[in-house]
Amino acid sequence: MKAAEIRKLESHEIQAKLEEAREELMNLRFQQVTGQLTDTSRLRQVRRDIARMLTILRERELQAEEEGEA
């Protein structure tokens, strides 16, 4: 998921996607340990998606704080 796509979502939608991505990452890790994972690049992709979502949520949080002080 690209950053532009994430920015179009509401914060609560991003939170929901974040939960799904974390669950997917956990499942991918289990598959890797058991030797069932064929597409190992998916691990990296999901981790980066999680990082993007967290970054955008943090940007929004900082922006809200900044607007509250002004």
N, CA, C and O atoms as a Tripos MOL2 file, in Angstrom:
@<TRIPOS>MOLECULE
protein
  280   279    70     0     0
PROTEIN
NO_CHARGES

@<TRIPOS>ATOM
      1 N           0.8470   -1.1680    0.0000 N.3       1 MET1
      2 CA          0.0000    0.0000    0.0000 C.3       1 MET1
      3 C           0.8960    1.2360    0.0000 C.2       1 MET1
      4 O           1.8270    1.3440    0.7980 O.2       1 MET1
      5 N           0.6050    2.1480   -0.8930 N.am      2 LYS2
      6 CA          1.4310    3.3370   -1.0220 C.3       2 LYS2
      7 C           0.9990    4.4010   -0.0170 C.2       2 LYS2
      8 O          -0.1320    4.3920    0.4670 O.2       2 LYS2
      9 N           1.9150    5.3150    0.2870 N.am      3 ALA3
     10 CA          1.6470    6.3650    1.2620 C.3       3 ALA3
     11 C           0.4830    7.2480    0.8210 C.2       3 ALA3
     12 O          -0.3140    7.6780    1.6550 O.2       3 ALA3
     13 N           0.3780    7.5190   -0.4600 N.am      4 ALA4
     14 CA         -0.7240    8.3530   -0.9620 C.3       4 ALA4
     15 C          -2.0670    7.6780   -0.7160 C.2       4 ALA4
     16 O          -3.0500    8.3440   -0.3910 O.2       4 ALA4
     17 N          -2.1090    6.3690   -0.8680 N.am      5 GLU5
     18 CA         -3.3470    5.6240   -0.6080 C.3       5 GLU5
     19 C          -3.7030    5.6740    0.8720 C.2       5 GLU5
     20 O          -4.8720    5.8120    1.2310 O.2       5 GLU5
     21 N          -2.7010    5.5620    1.7210 N.am      6 ILE6
     22 CA         -2.9300    5.5780    3.1680 C.3       6 ILE6
     23 C          -3.4220    6.9490    3.6150 C.2       6 ILE6
     24 O          -4.3120    7.0470    4.4600 O.2       6 ILE6
     25 N          -2.8450    8.0040    3.0510 N.am      7 ARG7
     26 CA         -3.2300    9.3580    3.4470 C.3       7 ARG7
     27 C          -4.6870    9.6770    3.1070 C.2       7 ARG7
     28 O          -5.2890   10.5450    3.7380 O.2       7 ARG7
     29 N          -5.2570    8.9900    2.1240 N.am      8 LYS8
     30 CA         -6.6540    9.2110    1.7510 C.3       8 LYS8
     31 C          -7.6210    8.6220    2.7730 C.2       8 LYS8
     32 O          -8.7950    8.9920    2.8030 O.2       8 LYS8
     33 N          -7.1310    7.7040    3.6110 N.am      9 LEU9
     34 CA         -7.9830    7.0320    4.5830 C.3       9 LEU9
     35 C          -8.1420    7.8590    5.8500 C.2       9 LEU9
     36 O          -7.2950    8.6940    6.1680 O.2       9 LEU9
     37 N          -9.2330    7.6190    6.5700 N.am     10 GLU10
     38 CA         -9.4360    8.2280    7.8770 C.3      10 GLU10
     39 C          -8.5330    7.5140    8.8910 C.2      10 GLU10
     40 O          -8.0820    6.3940    8.6480 O.2      10 GLU10
     41 N          -8.2780    8.1600   10.0100 N.am     11 SER11
     42 CA         -7.3880    7.5900   11.0180 C.3      11 SER11
     43 C          -7.8910    6.2420   11.5340 C.2      11 SER11
     44 O          -7.1040    5.3130   11.7180 O.2      11 SER11
     45 N          -9.2000    6.1360   11.7680 N.am     12 HIS12
     46 CA         -9.7220    4.8670   12.2800 C.3      12 HIS12
     47 C          -9.6050    3.7550   11.2360 C.2      12 HIS12
     48 O          -9.4490    2.5870   11.5930 O.2      12 HIS12
     49 N          -9.6810    4.1060    9.9520 N.am     13 GLU13
     50 CA         -9.4970    3.1090    8.8980 C.3      13 GLU13
     51 C          -8.0390    2.6450    8.8480 C.2      13 GLU13
     52 O          -7.7550    1.4680    8.6250 O.2      13 GLU13
     53 N          -7.1320    3.5880    9.0570 N.am     14 ILE14
     54 CA         -5.7060    3.2330    9.0790 C.3      14 ILE14
     55 C          -5.4360    2.2980   10.2500 C.2      14 ILE14
     56 O          -4.6860    1.3300   10.1170 O.2      14 ILE14
     57 N          -6.0490    2.5870   11.4010 N.am     15 GLN15
     58 CA         -5.8780    1.7190   12.5770 C.3      15 GLN15
     59 C          -6.3410    0.2960   12.2670 C.2      15 GLN15
     60 O          -5.6840   -0.6720   12.6510 O.2      15 GLN15
     61 N          -7.4750    0.1710   11.5700 N.am     16 ALA16
     62 CA         -7.9980   -1.1460   11.2220 C.3      16 ALA16
     63 C          -7.0410   -1.8670   10.2660 C.2      16 ALA16
     64 O          -6.7660   -3.0550   10.4350 O.2      16 ALA16
     65 N          -6.5410   -1.1430    9.2660 N.am     17 LYS17
     66 CA         -5.5870   -1.7340    8.3170 C.3      17 LYS17
     67 C          -4.2920   -2.1450    9.0330 C.2      17 LYS17
     68 O          -3.6740   -3.1550    8.6960 O.2      17 LYS17
     69 N          -3.9040   -1.3460   10.0190 N.am     18 LEU18
     70 CA         -2.7060   -1.6290   10.7930 C.3      18 LEU18
     71 C          -2.8630   -2.9410   11.5590 C.2      18 LEU18
     72 O          -1.9460   -3.7620   11.5880 O.2      18 LEU18
     73 N          -4.0170   -3.1320   12.1720 N.am     19 GLU19
     74 CA         -4.2810   -4.3850   12.8790 C.3      19 GLU19
     75 C          -4.2200   -5.5790   11.9270 C.2      19 GLU19
     76 O          -3.6370   -6.6130   12.2520 O.2      19 GLU19
     77 N          -4.8250   -5.4250   10.7490 N.am     20 GLU20
     78 CA         -4.7980   -6.5010    9.7530 C.3      20 GLU20
     79 C          -3.3680   -6.8140    9.3230 C.2      20 GLU20
     80 O          -2.9930   -7.9800    9.1950 O.2      20 GLU20
     81 N          -2.5780   -5.7740    9.1020 N.am     21 ALA21
     82 CA         -1.1990   -5.9680    8.6520 C.3      21 ALA21
     83 C          -0.3700   -6.6570    9.7340 C.2      21 ALA21
     84 O           0.4490   -7.5230    9.4280 O.2      21 ALA21
     85 N          -0.5730   -6.2820   10.9840 N.am     22 ARG22
     86 CA          0.1670   -6.9260   12.0720 C.3      22 ARG22
     87 C          -0.2030   -8.3940   12.1900 C.2      22 ARG22
     88 O           0.6530   -9.2380   12.4550 O.2      22 ARG22
     89 N          -1.4830   -8.6970   11.9920 N.am     23 GLU23
     90 CA         -1.9290  -10.0850   12.0330 C.3      23 GLU23
     91 C          -1.3250  -10.8750   10.8680 C.2      23 GLU23
     92 O          -0.8930  -12.0160   11.0340 O.2      23 GLU23
     93 N          -1.3020  -10.2520    9.6930 N.am     24 GLU24
     94 CA         -0.7040  -10.9040    8.5290 C.3      24 GLU24
     95 C           0.7780  -11.1680    8.7620 C.2      24 GLU24
     96 O           1.2820  -12.2330    8.4080 O.2      24 GLU24
     97 N           1.4750  -10.2080    9.3540 N.am     25 LEU25
     98 CA          2.9000  -10.3790    9.6300 C.3      25 LEU25
     99 C           3.1210  -11.5530   10.5820 C.2      25 LEU25
    100 O           4.0450  -12.3460   10.3980 O.2      25 LEU25
    101 N           2.2740  -11.6560   11.5920 N.am     26 MET26
    102 CA          2.3980  -12.7640   12.5290 C.3      26 MET26
    103 C           2.1970  -14.0990   11.8080 C.2      26 MET26
    104 O           2.9440  -15.0500   12.0390 O.2      26 MET26
    105 N           1.1910  -14.1680   10.9370 N.am     27 ASN27
    106 CA          0.9400  -15.4000   10.1860 C.3      27 ASN27
    107 C           2.1020  -15.7340    9.2530 C.2      27 ASN27
    108 O           2.4780  -16.8960    9.1040 O.2      27 ASN27
    109 N           2.6640  -14.6990    8.6280 N.am     28 LEU28
    110 CA          3.8110  -14.9260    7.7400 C.3      28 LEU28
    111 C           5.0100  -15.4540    8.5250 C.2      28 LEU28
    112 O           5.7480  -16.3110    8.0380 O.2      28 LEU28
    113 N           5.2010  -14.9430    9.7350 N.am     29 ARG29
    114 CA          6.3180  -15.4280   10.5620 C.3      29 ARG29
    115 C           6.1210  -16.8940   10.9300 C.2      29 ARG29
    116 O           7.0710  -17.6760   10.9110 O.2      29 ARG29
    117 N           4.8880  -17.2650   11.2650 N.am     30 PHE30
    118 CA          4.6090  -18.6740   11.5680 C.3      30 PHE30
    119 C           4.8680  -19.5480   10.3520 C.2      30 PHE30
    120 O           5.4400  -20.6320   10.4710 O.2      30 PHE30
    121 N           4.4510  -19.0800    9.1860 N.am     31 GLN31
    122 CA          4.6770  -19.8430    7.9590 C.3      31 GLN31
    123 C           6.1680  -20.0060    7.6850 C.2      31 GLN31
    124 O           6.6140  -21.0570    7.2250 O.2      31 GLN31
    125 N           6.9330  -18.9560    7.9720 N.am     32 GLN32
    126 CA          8.3740  -19.0160    7.7350 C.3      32 GLN32
    127 C           9.0310  -20.0420    8.6620 C.2      32 GLN32
    128 O           9.8900  -20.8160    8.2380 O.2      32 GLN32
    129 N           8.6190  -20.0360    9.9190 N.am     33 VAL33
    130 CA          9.2060  -20.9620   10.8840 C.3      33 VAL33
    131 C           8.8790  -22.4060   10.5290 C.2      33 VAL33
    132 O           9.7190  -23.2930   10.6810 O.2      33 VAL33
    133 N           7.6570  -22.6390   10.0560 N.am     34 THR34
    134 CA          7.2580  -24.0040    9.7170 C.3      34 THR34
    135 C           7.7060  -24.4250    8.3200 C.2      34 THR34
    136 O           7.5210  -25.5780    7.9320 O.2      34 THR34
    137 N           8.2910  -23.5040    7.5680 N.am     35 GLY35
    138 CA          8.8010  -23.8260    6.2410 C.3      35 GLY35
    139 C           7.7490  -23.7800    5.1530 C.2      35 GLY35
    140 O           7.9820  -24.2910    4.0580 O.2      35 GLY35
    141 N           6.6080  -23.1900    5.4180 N.am     36 GLN36
    142 CA          5.5330  -23.1320    4.4290 C.3      36 GLN36
    143 C           5.5500  -21.8500    3.6010 C.2      36 GLN36
    144 O           4.8330  -21.7520    2.6060 O.2      36 GLN36
    145 N           6.3530  -20.8720    3.9940 N.am     37 LEU37
    146 CA          6.3690  -19.5740    3.3120 C.3      37 LEU37
    147 C           7.1660  -19.6740    2.0120 C.2      37 LEU37
    148 O           8.3390  -20.0480    2.0190 O.2      37 LEU37
    149 N           6.5170  -19.3380    0.9040 N.am     38 THR38
    150 CA          7.1980  -19.3920   -0.3890 C.3      38 THR38
    151 C           7.6560  -18.0090   -0.8340 C.2      38 THR38
    152 O           8.7040  -17.8800   -1.4660 O.2      38 THR38
    153 N           6.8840  -16.9720   -0.5110 N.am     39 ASP39
    154 CA          7.2140  -15.6090   -0.9330 C.3      39 ASP39
    155 C           7.7780  -14.8360    0.2600 C.2      39 ASP39
    156 O           7.0440  -14.1470    0.9690 O.2      39 ASP39
    157 N           9.0820  -14.9590    0.4720 N.am     40 THR40
    158 CA          9.6990  -14.3300    1.6430 C.3      40 THR40
    159 C           9.7430  -12.8110    1.5270 C.2      40 THR40
    160 O           9.8980  -12.1280    2.5390 O.2      40 THR40
    161 N           9.6100  -12.2680    0.3270 N.am     41 SER41
    162 CA          9.6370  -10.8150    0.1680 C.3      41 SER41
    163 C           8.3910  -10.1690    0.7740 C.2      41 SER41
    164 O           8.3800   -8.9700    1.0540 O.2      41 SER41
    165 N           7.3570  -10.9610    0.9710 N.am     42 ARG42
    166 CA          6.1100  -10.4390    1.5540 C.3      42 ARG42
    167 C           6.3500   -9.9610    2.9940 C.2      42 ARG42
    168 O           5.7140   -9.0030    3.4330 O.2      42 ARG42
    169 N           7.2420  -10.6040    3.7240 N.am     43 LEU43
    170 CA          7.5720  -10.1780    5.0850 C.3      43 LEU43
    171 C           8.0540   -8.7240    5.0910 C.2      43 LEU43
    172 O           7.5730   -7.8980    5.8670 O.2      43 LEU43
    173 N           8.9890   -8.4410    4.2310 N.am     44 ARG44
    174 CA          9.5460   -7.0850    4.1440 C.3      44 ARG44
    175 C           8.4780   -6.0850    3.7300 C.2      44 ARG44
    176 O           8.4000   -4.9850    4.2780 O.2      44 ARG44
    177 N           7.6600   -6.4680    2.7680 N.am     45 GLN45
    178 CA          6.6100   -5.5810    2.2670 C.3      45 GLN45
    179 C           5.6060   -5.2390    3.3710 C.2      45 GLN45
    180 O           5.2110   -4.0810    3.5080 O.2      45 GLN45
    181 N           5.1970   -6.2220    4.1480 N.am     46 VAL46
    182 CA          4.2270   -5.9810    5.2190 C.3      46 VAL46
    183 C           4.8420   -5.1190    6.3120 C.2      46 VAL46
    184 O           4.1800   -4.2280    6.8460 O.2      46 VAL46
    185 N           6.1080   -5.3770    6.6520 N.am     47 ARG47
    186 CA          6.7710   -4.5540    7.6690 C.3      47 ARG47
    187 C           6.8460   -3.0960    7.2340 C.2      47 ARG47
    188 O           6.6440   -2.1940    8.0470 O.2      47 ARG47
    189 N           7.1310   -2.8630    5.9740 N.am     48 ARG48
    190 CA          7.2130   -1.4920    5.4660 C.3      48 ARG48
    191 C           5.8420   -0.8320    5.4300 C.2      48 ARG48
    192 O           5.7220    0.3610    5.7080 O.2      48 ARG48
    193 N           4.8050   -1.5980    5.0890 N.am     49 ASP49
    194 CA          3.4490   -1.0520    5.1170 C.3      49 ASP49
    195 C           3.0670   -0.6190    6.5340 C.2      49 ASP49
    196 O           2.4690    0.4390    6.7310 O.2      49 ASP49
    197 N           3.4210   -1.4480    7.5160 N.am     50 ILE50
    198 CA          3.1480   -1.1110    8.9100 C.3      50 ILE50
    199 C           3.8710    0.1730    9.2840 C.2      50 ILE50
    200 O           3.2890    1.0440    9.9310 O.2      50 ILE50
    201 N           5.1140    0.3000    8.8910 N.am     51 ALA51
    202 CA          5.8930    1.4980    9.1940 C.3      51 ALA51
    203 C           5.2740    2.7350    8.5420 C.2      51 ALA51
    204 O           5.2280    3.7990    9.1590 O.2      51 ALA51
    205 N           4.8000    2.6050    7.3070 N.am     52 ARG52
    206 CA          4.1570    3.7390    6.6270 C.3      52 ARG52
    207 C           2.9050    4.1840    7.3770 C.2      52 ARG52
    208 O           2.6760    5.3770    7.5760 O.2      52 ARG52
    209 N           2.1050    3.2160    7.7840 N.am     53 MET53
    210 CA          0.8660    3.5520    8.4930 C.3      53 MET53
    211 C           1.1650    4.2500    9.8130 C.2      53 MET53
    212 O           0.5260    5.2430   10.1580 O.2      53 MET53
    213 N           2.1390    3.7260   10.5480 N.am     54 LEU54
    214 CA          2.5070    4.3450   11.8190 C.3      54 LEU54
    215 C           3.0520    5.7550   11.6200 C.2      54 LEU54
    216 O           2.7760    6.6520   12.4160 O.2      54 LEU54
    217 N           3.8210    5.9450   10.5610 N.am     55 THR55
    218 CA          4.3860    7.2600   10.2690 C.3      55 THR55
    219 C           3.2820    8.2690    9.9650 C.2      55 THR55
    220 O           3.3170    9.3940   10.4630 O.2      55 THR55
    221 N           2.3220    7.8810    9.1660 N.am     56 ILE56
    222 CA          1.2430    8.7880    8.7930 C.3      56 ILE56
    223 C           0.3650    9.1000   10.0080 C.2      56 ILE56
    224 O          -0.0740   10.2380   10.1780 O.2      56 ILE56
    225 N           0.1100    8.1010   10.8470 N.am     57 LEU57
    226 CA         -0.6580    8.3570   12.0730 C.3      57 LEU57
    227 C           0.0820    9.3360   12.9800 C.2      57 LEU57
    228 O          -0.5330   10.2130   13.5870 O.2      57 LEU57
    229 N           1.3890    9.1850   13.0700 N.am     58 ARG58
    230 CA          2.1950   10.0880   13.9060 C.3      58 ARG58
    231 C           2.1920   11.5010   13.3210 C.2      58 ARG58
    232 O           2.1190   12.4780   14.0670 O.2      58 ARG58
    233 N           2.2700   11.6180   12.0030 N.am     59 GLU59
    234 CA          2.2090   12.9410   11.3660 C.3      59 GLU59
    235 C           0.9020   13.6420   11.7050 C.2      59 GLU59
    236 O           0.8810   14.8350   12.0090 O.2      59 GLU59
    237 N          -0.1880   12.8850   11.6460 N.am     60 ARG60
    238 CA         -1.4970   13.4630   11.9610 C.3      60 ARG60
    239 C          -1.5860   13.8660   13.4280 C.2      60 ARG60
    240 O          -2.1810   14.8900   13.7630 O.2      60 ARG60
    241 N          -1.0000   13.0650   14.2890 N.am     61 GLU61
    242 CA         -0.9910   13.3720   15.7170 C.3      61 GLU61
    243 C          -0.2210   14.6660   15.9840 C.2      61 GLU61
    244 O          -0.6790   15.5210   16.7410 O.2      61 GLU61
    245 N           0.9300   14.8020   15.3700 N.am     62 LEU62
    246 CA          1.7420   16.0070   15.5490 C.3      62 LEU62
    247 C           1.0390   17.2310   14.9690 C.2      62 LEU62
    248 O           1.1010   18.3200   15.5410 O.2      62 LEU62
    249 N           0.3780   17.0490   13.8440 N.am     63 GLN63
    250 CA         -0.3520   18.1550   13.2220 C.3      63 GLN63
    251 C          -1.5010   18.5980   14.1160 C.2      63 GLN63
    252 O          -1.7560   19.7960   14.2420 O.2      63 GLN63
    253 N          -2.1910   17.6610   14.7330 N.am     64 ALA64
    254 CA         -3.2960   18.0040   15.6340 C.3      64 ALA64
    255 C          -2.7840   18.7510   16.8640 C.2      64 ALA64
    256 O          -3.4240   19.6950   17.3280 O.2      64 ALA64
    257 N          -1.6400   18.3340   17.3900 N.am     65 GLU65
    258 CA         -1.0440   19.0350   18.5340 C.3      65 GLU65
    259 C          -0.6470   20.4510   18.1540 C.2      65 GLU65
    260 O          -0.8530   21.3930   18.9200 O.2      65 GLU65
    261 N          -0.0790   20.5910   16.9680 N.am     66 GLU66
    262 CA          0.3680   21.9010   16.4950 C.3      66 GLU66
    263 C          -0.8300   22.8360   16.3220 C.2      66 GLU66
    264 O          -0.7600   24.0110   16.6820 O.2      66 GLU66
    265 N          -1.9160   22.3170   15.7770 N.am     67 GLU67
    266 CA         -3.1150   23.1380   15.5810 C.3      67 GLU67
    267 C          -3.7550   23.4900   16.9050 C.2      67 GLU67
    268 O          -4.3670   24.5510   17.0280 O.2      67 GLU67
    269 N          -3.6300   22.6320   17.8900 N.am     68 GLY68
    270 CA         -4.1880   22.8960   19.2110 C.3      68 GLY68
    271 C          -3.4410   24.0080   19.9290 C.2      68 GLY68
    272 O          -4.0400   24.7630   20.6940 O.2      68 GLY68
    273 N          -2.1560   24.1140   19.6930 N.am     69 GLU69
    274 CA         -1.3530   25.1490   20.3430 C.3      69 GLU69
    275 C          -1.5380   26.5130   19.6930 C.2      69 GLU69
    276 O          -1.4090   27.5400   20.3600 O.2      69 GLU69
    277 N          -1.8370   26.5310   18.4050 N.am     70 ALA70
    278 CA         -1.9240   27.7880   17.6670 C.3      70 ALA70
    279 C          -3.1500   28.5910   18.0090 C.2      70 ALA70
    280 O          -3.3510   29.6750   17.4610 O.2      70 ALA70
@<TRIPOS>BOND
     1     1     2 1
     2     2     3 1
     3     3     4 2
     4     3     5 am
     5     5     6 1
     6     6     7 1
     7     7     8 2
     8     7     9 am
     9     9    10 1
    10    10    11 1
    11    11    12 2
    12    11    13 am
    13    13    14 1
    14    14    15 1
    15    15    16 2
    16    15    17 am
    17    17    18 1
    18    18    19 1
    19    19    20 2
    20    19    21 am
    21    21    22 1
    22    22    23 1
    23    23    24 2
    24    23    25 am
    25    25    26 1
    26    26    27 1
    27    27    28 2
    28    27    29 am
    29    29    30 1
    30    30    31 1
    31    31    32 2
    32    31    33 am
    33    33    34 1
    34    34    35 1
    35    35    36 2
    36    35    37 am
    37    37    38 1
    38    38    39 1
    39    39    40 2
    40    39    41 am
    41    41    42 1
    42    42    43 1
    43    43    44 2
    44    43    45 am
    45    45    46 1
    46    46    47 1
    47    47    48 2
    48    47    49 am
    49    49    50 1
    50    50    51 1
    51    51    52 2
    52    51    53 am
    53    53    54 1
    54    54    55 1
    55    55    56 2
    56    55    57 am
    57    57    58 1
    58    58    59 1
    59    59    60 2
    60    59    61 am
    61    61    62 1
    62    62    63 1
    63    63    64 2
    64    63    65 am
    65    65    66 1
    66    66    67 1
    67    67    68 2
    68    67    69 am
    69    69    70 1
    70    70    71 1
    71    71    72 2
    72    71    73 am
    73    73    74 1
    74    74    75 1
    75    75    76 2
    76    75    77 am
    77    77    78 1
    78    78    79 1
    79    79    80 2
    80    79    81 am
    81    81    82 1
    82    82    83 1
    83    83    84 2
    84    83    85 am
    85    85    86 1
    86    86    87 1
    87    87    88 2
    88    87    89 am
    89    89    90 1
    90    90    91 1
    91    91    92 2
    92    91    93 am
    93    93    94 1
    94    94    95 1
    95    95    96 2
    96    95    97 am
    97    97    98 1
    98    98    99 1
    99    99   100 2
   100    99   101 am
   101   101   102 1
   102   102   103 1
   103   103   104 2
   104   103   105 am
   105   105   106 1
   106   106   107 1
   107   107   108 2
   108   107   109 am
   109   109   110 1
   110   110   111 1
   111   111   112 2
   112   111   113 am
   113   113   114 1
   114   114   115 1
   115   115   116 2
   116   115   117 am
   117   117   118 1
   118   118   119 1
   119   119   120 2
   120   119   121 am
   121   121   122 1
   122   122   123 1
   123   123   124 2
   124   123   125 am
   125   125   126 1
   126   126   127 1
   127   127   128 2
   128   127   129 am
   129   129   130 1
   130   130   131 1
   131   131   132 2
   132   131   133 am
   133   133   134 1
   134   134   135 1
   135   135   136 2
   136   135   137 am
   137   137   138 1
   138   138   139 1
   139   139   140 2
   140   139   141 am
   141   141   142 1
   142   142   143 1
   143   143   144 2
   144   143   145 am
   145   145   146 1
   146   146   147 1
   147   147   148 2
   148   147   149 am
   149   149   150 1
   150   150   151 1
   151   151   152 2
   152   151   153 am
   153   153   154 1
   154   154   155 1
   155   155   156 2
   156   155   157 am
   157   157   158 1
   158   158   159 1
   159   159   160 2
   160   159   161 am
   161   161   162 1
   162   162   163 1
   163   163   164 2
   164   163   165 am
   165   165   166 1
   166   166   167 1
   167   167   168 2
   168   167   169 am
   169   169   170 1
   170   170   171 1
   171   171   172 2
   172   171   173 am
   173   173   174 1
   174   174   175 1
   175   175   176 2
   176   175   177 am
   177   177   178 1
   178   178   179 1
   179   179   180 2
   180   179   181 am
   181   181   182 1
   182   182   183 1
   183   183   184 2
   184   183   185 am
   185   185   186 1
   186   186   187 1
   187   187   188 2
   188   187   189 am
   189   189   190 1
   190   190   191 1
   191   191   192 2
   192   191   193 am
   193   193   194 1
   194   194   195 1
   195   195   196 2
   196   195   197 am
   197   197   198 1
   198   198   199 1
   199   199   200 2
   200   199   201 am
   201   201   202 1
   202   202   203 1
   203   203   204 2
   204   203   205 am
   205   205   206 1
   206   206   207 1
   207   207   208 2
   208   207   209 am
   209   209   210 1
   210   210   211 1
   211   211   212 2
   212   211   213 am
   213   213   214 1
   214   214   215 1
   215   215   216 2
   216   215   217 am
   217   217   218 1
   218   218   219 1
   219   219   220 2
   220   219   221 am
   221   221   222 1
   222   222   223 1
   223   223   224 2
   224   223   225 am
   225   225   226 1
   226   226   227 1
   227   227   228 2
   228   227   229 am
   229   229   230 1
   230   230   231 1
   231   231   232 2
   232   231   233 am
   233   233   234 1
   234   234   235 1
   235   235   236 2
   236   235   237 am
   237   237   238 1
   238   238   239 1
   239   239   240 2
   240   239   241 am
   241   241   242 1
   242   242   243 1
   243   243   244 2
   244   243   245 am
   245   245   246 1
   246   246   247 1
   247   247   248 2
   248   247   249 am
   249   249   250 1
   250   250   251 1
   251   251   252 2
   252   251   253 am
   253   253   254 1
   254   254   255 1
   255   255   256 2
   256   255   257 am
   257   257   258 1
   258   258   259 1
   259   259   260 2
   260   259   261 am
   261   261   262 1
   262   262   263 1
   263   263   264 2
   264   263   265 am
   265   265   266 1
   266   266   267 1
   267   267   268 2
   268   267   269 am
   269   269   270 1
   270   270   271 1
   271   271   272 2
   272   271   273 am
   273   273   274 1
   274   274   275 1
   275   275   276 2
   276   275   277 am
   277   277   278 1
   278   278   279 1
   279   279   280 2
@<TRIPOS>SUBSTRUCTURE
     1 MET1         2 RESIDUE 1 A MET
     2 LYS2         6 RESIDUE 1 A LYS
     3 ALA3        10 RESIDUE 1 A ALA
     4 ALA4        14 RESIDUE 1 A ALA
     5 GLU5        18 RESIDUE 1 A GLU
     6 ILE6        22 RESIDUE 1 A ILE
     7 ARG7        26 RESIDUE 1 A ARG
     8 LYS8        30 RESIDUE 1 A LYS
     9 LEU9        34 RESIDUE 1 A LEU
    10 GLU10       38 RESIDUE 1 A GLU
    11 SER11       42 RESIDUE 1 A SER
    12 HIS12       46 RESIDUE 1 A HIS
    13 GLU13       50 RESIDUE 1 A GLU
    14 ILE14       54 RESIDUE 1 A ILE
    15 GLN15       58 RESIDUE 1 A GLN
    16 ALA16       62 RESIDUE 1 A ALA
    17 LYS17       66 RESIDUE 1 A LYS
    18 LEU18       70 RESIDUE 1 A LEU
    19 GLU19       74 RESIDUE 1 A GLU
    20 GLU20       78 RESIDUE 1 A GLU
    21 ALA21       82 RESIDUE 1 A ALA
    22 ARG22       86 RESIDUE 1 A ARG
    23 GLU23       90 RESIDUE 1 A GLU
    24 GLU24       94 RESIDUE 1 A GLU
    25 LEU25       98 RESIDUE 1 A LEU
    26 MET26      102 RESIDUE 1 A MET
    27 ASN27      106 RESIDUE 1 A ASN
    28 LEU28      110 RESIDUE 1 A LEU
    29 ARG29      114 RESIDUE 1 A ARG
    30 PHE30      118 RESIDUE 1 A PHE
    31 GLN31      122 RESIDUE 1 A GLN
    32 GLN32      126 RESIDUE 1 A GLN
    33 VAL33      130 RESIDUE 1 A VAL
    34 THR34      134 RESIDUE 1 A THR
    35 GLY35      138 RESIDUE 1 A GLY
    36 GLN36      142 RESIDUE 1 A GLN
    37 LEU37      146 RESIDUE 1 A LEU
    38 THR38      150 RESIDUE 1 A THR
    39 ASP39      154 RESIDUE 1 A ASP
    40 THR40      158 RESIDUE 1 A THR
    41 SER41      162 RESIDUE 1 A SER
    42 ARG42      166 RESIDUE 1 A ARG
    43 LEU43      170 RESIDUE 1 A LEU
    44 ARG44      174 RESIDUE 1 A ARG
    45 GLN45      178 RESIDUE 1 A GLN
    46 VAL46      182 RESIDUE 1 A VAL
    47 ARG47      186 RESIDUE 1 A ARG
    48 ARG48      190 RESIDUE 1 A ARG
    49 ASP49      194 RESIDUE 1 A ASP
    50 ILE50      198 RESIDUE 1 A ILE
    51 ALA51      202 RESIDUE 1 A ALA
    52 ARG52      206 RESIDUE 1 A ARG
    53 MET53      210 RESIDUE 1 A MET
    54 LEU54      214 RESIDUE 1 A LEU
    55 THR55      218 RESIDUE 1 A THR
    56 ILE56      222 RESIDUE 1 A ILE
    57 LEU57      226 RESIDUE 1 A LEU
    58 ARG58      230 RESIDUE 1 A ARG
    59 GLU59      234 RESIDUE 1 A GLU
    60 ARG60      238 RESIDUE 1 A ARG
    61 GLU61      242 RESIDUE 1 A GLU
    62 LEU62      246 RESIDUE 1 A LEU
    63 GLN63      250 RESIDUE 1 A GLN
    64 ALA64      254 RESIDUE 1 A ALA
    65 GLU65      258 RESIDUE 1 A GLU
    66 GLU66      262 RESIDUE 1 A GLU
    67 GLU67      266 RESIDUE 1 A GLU
    68 GLY68      270 RESIDUE 1 A GLY
    69 GLU69      274 RESIDUE 1 A GLU
    70 ALA70      278 RESIDUE 1 A ALA
